[in-house]
Amino acid sequence: MKLLNKFRFGILLTSMSVLLMATACEDEITRDPSPEYNTSSANVYFASTNAASIVMGVEATNFEVTIARENTTAAQTVKLKTETSFKDLFTAPESVTFAAGEAQKVITITCGEMELMTSYHLSIEIDGNETKPYVAQNVYPRIELNVLKEDFEPYANGL
């Protein structure tokens, strides 16, 4: 009889625990809707030919990044946003302007005084209104760059 009472008590205790756990986990999750995107955007992106690691020569003061777009029917100006923790080191244009029919544009990033053999991080982002964020693509509207100025200098020319 004691065994039967222990068994009933165990079943009662288990069912109460399950009930308590089921009612205690009712957190209501509210999700903000995803932002709408410009359906008539030209889908501007960074060309896949861009390198993620930029190695500059000792005398170099700038490097180039290629930006492309799908829809080339009209002239277009696209805003660019740069992010870096080295604010005075990199100077990048705030926008890029495409002429009608132009699919690619090269922008020049100017560099200040960099330490040799030190890697610096720079990211550039295209205005989200000019991209297609919900389309699977192999190209992206943001590029993460690691910029390094090497310490190699030519010693001599050999024959």
C-alpha positions, 0 to 999 in steps of 0.5 A: 500500500505504501508503495502504491501511495508513493507511486501516486505521489510521484505521478502527482508531483511530476504532473504538477512540475510539468504543468508549472513549467508549461505555464511559467514559460509563456513569454510573449515575444514581439517582433519588429517587422523587417524594414521595407526595401526600395523595390525600384532600387538599382541594387548597388553593391561592392564588386566581387573583384575587390580584395578584403585585405589591402596591402599598400606599398611604402610610398602609396597614399591611397587605394581603390574600391570598385562599386557596381550596380545592376540597373544602369538605365538612369544616372544615380548618386548613392550615399556611402557610410564609412566606419573605422576606429581610426577616424583621421586615417582614412578619407573616403567619398560620402557618395558615388555618382553613376552616369546613365549606362555606367555599371561600375565606378571606382572610388579612391580611399586616401590614407594618412600616416600609417605605421608600417606592418600594422593592420587597420580596419575600415568598413564601407556601407552602401545606403540600404535604400539602394540595395536589395537586402532580401535577395540571395546574392554573391555580392554585398552592400558592405565591405570589410577591409583590412589595410596594411602598409608593408615595409618592403622597399626595393633594394636594387635592380638586377640584370 
